[in-house]
Amino acid sequence: MYRIFCESYKNFLETFDKDNYRLRITKPFELIVDIDKFKKEKKNESEIYKKLCNLIFYMQKNIKKFPRLKALLWTLESRDIKGKNYDVSNKDELEEQTKLVNSFLKLAYWY
């Protein structure tokens, strides 16, 4: 699932103009595909790191609604990418991000 997510995210990035809402809300996904960047942002406890932690926390709480996420979340945890509620994202943003991750796992951006 991790490989599917990474390749789908790359394809997703190529489908939109730079000034797009969906691109802006997927910025934390960069930390999933680049583990070195994740470690750097985690060390700094940056805003993007906190947003990713919030997203993972939200996905964990909504696993019944999005069962495809289970395998991805397990893989992320094995890479020490874990959820935590920093309360830095609104519910609409988290829901939209989760739907995008779910669509990646359904191969919507798989070429």
Secondary structure, 3 states (H helix, E strand, C coil): CHHHHHHHHHHHHCCCCCCCHHHHHCCCHHHHHCHHHHHHHHHHCCHHHHHHHHHHHHHHHCCCCCCCHHHHHHHHHHCCCCCCCCCCCCHHHHHHHHHHHHHHHCCCCCC
